[in-house]
């Protein structure tokens, strides 16, 4: 996921939800005006092939649904991974 601009949300909640589903998600912060202008959003989910799967200025209330979307568009089987206690 791209975080665009200095004030972009951190996206860590989505990264944690994606990890529970076995979907790799890295977060890259970019603070270059031309890049921010090109995407016209502060958060951008980009598939490995460069396709923009989602973008917005904040994470939606239902990050679980966004993680499921990410898994689907990337071709991952959605699964829950239990944390060790």
Beta strands, then each sheet from edge to edge (+ up, - down):
strand 1: 2-4
strand 2: 28-30
strand 3: 43-46
strand 4: 52-56
sheet 1: 2+ 1+ 3- 4+
end
